[in-house]
Amino acid sequence: MGPGTPAVPTIWRYRDMRPQLLRAIDLITAKEAERRVFMLENPGLPGTGYITTSLYCGLQVIKPGEIAPAHRHSTNALRFIIDGEGAYTTVEGERVAMRPGDFVLTPGWTWHDHGHLGDAPVIWLDALDNPFGQFFGAIFRENYPDDAQAPSLAEGDAAARYGANLMPVEYRTGRPSSPLLVYPYNRTREALLRLARPGPLHPSHGIKMRYANPLDGGYVYPTIAVFIQYLPQGFSGQTYRSTDGTAFNVVEGSGTAHIGDRTFDFEPHDVFVVPAWTPYHLSAAKDCVLFSLSDRAAQEKLGFWREEDPSNSAARS
């Protein structure tokens, strides 16, 4: 007997969501809402606000000149920038520019605020491990004394210290998360395309990579695993399943996701979810880049993670 989950396959289409997000700008300020976010609640998990049983996701919008006030919380958060330029986040005193396709980290209990110096709204995907904190009864939260932090570090400080195959000689183990604050999309995309040219392609995933903690090669968070993958035009993947329910964001391209007994055509910036242990396969009508996240990091540490991979004849754990 296999595992079950109340979560169901679902897609949120960006062409439907974006007009509503822009309308929300006129209805409520970021300060009134603290964060102007549309929660992506799985229809199988009503009342929770969660996209899977272990992850929260939402779409956040910020308008030019706006500040989303500084705060911190014990849960880990990440941002994947979808649309627009000119926004930034400040994390523990370091300002980070937010550009489309960038993956930005906000580790638990770090002060962070968002601002916008551009001239058009910016939208990104938020994801947090709130269900873990709620399960353990361990979510703490605190507001910063001011709306925004004054930057105390040069932009790019974390990348220089930890992202150049170097590490400060005096470094001692600190937070159990990646010390990098941003994984720029231009570098990520270049790596995917370089790997795709010689191949080979995985029969289900095409070229799929995980974002890594440069200190130990592990996942960026102890709870959340984050991935990026490339599917060339015409790719038709074989069926795959694993115990980590996974949320996908379409960065580039279009194609089809066959998830359980549901079929969804997807296009840029759509979000869709594959529940735990649900068979799925992906096909690409155009070259596709997909960003995804799951609780695989936690499951592997706890000994629960398992997959059925067509490149491996038996379930692997």
N, C-alpha and C positions, 0 to 999 in steps of 0.2 A: 504494500500500500504506500502510495506517495503522499507528499505533503499537500496541503491545501491553503488557500489564502482568500479572504473576502474581496481583495482588490480585483478589478476587472480591466481588460484592455480598453484604453481610451486615447483619444487624440484631441488636442486643443489647437485649432487652426489659427495661425497668426493673422490671417486676413480678416478673421472675425474678432480677434482679441484686440488688435491694435487700435481700431476706432474707439472701442470702449475705454481703453487706457488713456487715450488722448482726451476723451470726454471727461474722464475723472479729474484731469488737471483743473478743469473749470468748476468742479463740484466740491473739491476739498484740497487744502494745501498739504504739503508734505509735513509741515509742523503740526497741523491739526491731527493728521493721521499718524504722525511720527514717521511712518514709511507708507507711501502710496503704492499698495501691492494688491494685485488680484491673486488670491490663492487658487492653486490648481488642485482642487479636491477630487480625489478618485470617487466616482459614483458608487463604488462598492464600500466606501468608508465614510458614509454621511456623518456630518457633525464633527469630524476630526480635523479637517483642513489638510489632511495628508495625501500625498500622491501614491505612496505605498505604505505598508504598515510600519515602515521604519524611517521614512524620509518625508520632509516637507519641501514643496516647491511653490514658487509664485513668480509672477511677472511684475517688476517694479518699474515705475516711470518717474523721471525727474525732469523738471523744466528748466530752461535757462535762468540763471541767477538764483536758483533755489538752493537751500541747504536742508538736508535731512539730518536732524540733530544727532549729536554724538551720544553714544551709549555703549554698553558692553553687556554680554551675557555669557553664561557658561557653556552654551551650545556652540558648536562649530558652524560657520556659515561659508558659503562660496557664492560668487557671482560669475555668470557667463554673459558677456556683453553681446547683445543681439542687434541693436539698431541705434545709430546716431553716434556723434562724437562730441567731445568737449567736457564730458563729465569726469569726475575723479572721486576717489575715496581716500581718506586719510586713516591709516591703521597704525596705532601706537606711535604717532608723530611722523610717519613717512607718507607723503602724498604719492598716490599711484594713479597715473592716467588710465582711463578706461576706454579701450578702443574695440570696435567690433571683432568678435572672435577671441578676445583675451579672456583668460580664466584667472580670476582674482580670488585670493584667500582672505578670510577674516577668522583666524583661529579663536577658539573659545577664550573668553575673558580678556579680549583685546579691545581697547577703545577704538571706535570707528565712527566716522561720519561721511556723508556724501555731499558733493557740491557739483555745480555745473557752470562752466565758463563759456560754453558754446552758444549757438543761436537757434537750436532746434531740440526738441525733446529727445532724451536718451532712454532706451528700454533695455533691461537686462533680466536674466533668469536668476532668481534667488533660490538657494537650496540650503537647508539646515538639517541637523540631526536631532531636532526637537523630540521625536518619539523616544529616542534613547534617554534623554534627560527626563522626560515625563515618566517613563517606566521606572527609573530609579528614584524619582522624587528629588531630583538634584539640579533643577533649573534655578539659577540665580540671575538677577538682572539689576543694572545700576545705570542711572543717567549721569552724564558728564555735567560739570558745573556750568559750562557754556555751550552754545549751540554747536561750536566747532572747535577742534583742536588747533593750536598754532603749530605748524610743522616744526619739528625739532631735529629731523634728519634730512639729508639731501635726498631728492628723488633718485631712485635707483640704488640706494644704500644696500638693501637686502640682496639684490641681484649681484652686486659687486662682491659682497662678502661670501655668498653661498652659491651663486649661480655660474661661476666661471671655473668649476672643478677645483675650487680653493675653499679653505675654511680657516677662520681665525685660529691662530695657534693656541689661544687661551680659551677656546670654545669648550663649554661643558654642557652636557645634555640638559635641555630645558623643556620646553613644551613638546608633547608627543605629536607634533605636526610639522609639516614642511616649513622651513624658515623663509622660503620665498613668498612674496606677496602677489606676484603676477607671473603667469606663463604666457608670453606674448604669442598671438596667433600667427604672426608672420614666420616665426621660427618653427612653430608646430606644423604649420601647413607645408613648409619647405621639407621638413623631415618626412612627412607622410608621402609626398610626391616622389621624393628621392627613393624611398623604400619600394614604392609601387612600380617604379620603372623596371627593375630587374625581377620583381616578384620574389618568391611565389606568393599567391594569395591564399589566405585561410579559406576553406570551403564555405564557412558561414559568415566570417567577419571581414573578409577582404584583408586590408591592412589595419590592425587594431593595436593601439598603444595605450599604456596607462601613464598618467602623469605621476612622476616619482618625487619622493623626498630626496633631495641631493645628499643628505647626510648619511642615509642608510639604504637608499634604493627602495624603501618601502612605499606604502601608500601615503598620500598627502595628509590624510587624517586617520586616526585609529578606527574611526567608524565609517567613513565614506571613501569609496574607491571611485576614481574619476578617470574617464577614458576618452579617446578621440580615435575615429576610424575613417578610412577612405574606401569607398566602393566605386570602382570605375564604371563608366557607362556600359550597360549591358550585363552587369554582374547579376547573377541569380543565385542567392545563397542557399545552402542546405539547411535543413531544420536543426535548431539548437535549443537547448534549454538549460537553465541553471537555477539554483535556489535563491539567487539575489534578484529581487524585483528591481527593474531598471527603468529610469526615466531618460528619454532621448530628446535632444534638441537638434533640429536640422540646421546646420551651419550653411551648407551650400548644396545645390542640386535638388533633384526630385526623384521619387521612386515609390515603392509600395512596401508596406509592412504587413505581413500575414502573421497575426498573433492569435493563437488558439483558433477559435472559429470566426474571428473578425479579420477584416481586410481594410486597411487604410491607405489611401494615396497621400503622400506627404510632399511638401514643398518647403522652401526656405523659412526658417524660424518656427515651424510647427513644433509642438511638443507632444510626444506620445509615450505611453508607458507599457512595459511588458511585465505583468505580475510574476511573482516567484513561481518557478517550475512550470511555466507556461511555454509550450513549444512555439517557436517563431522562426520565420526566415524573412530576409530582406532582399529586395531587388532594386536596381538603380536604372532609371530611365535616362538620367544624365549623371555625370560624375558627381558623387555625393561625399560630403564630409559630415559626420555625425558626432556630436558631443554627447556623452552619457555619464550617468552616475548611479551608484548602487551602494548597498550595505555590505558588499563582498569583503571589504577590509575587516569589518567586525566579525563576519561569519567565519572567515579563515582563521582568525585568532581564537575563536571559540570552538573550532572544529566542526562547524555545521555545513560549510560550503560544499556543494556538489554540482557537477555538470554532466550533461550528455552531449558530447562533442562528436560530430561525424568524422573528424580526423583521428578520433580515438574510439575504438569499438566498444569500450565499456564506460560506465559512469565513473567519473574521476572525482576524488575528494582529497 
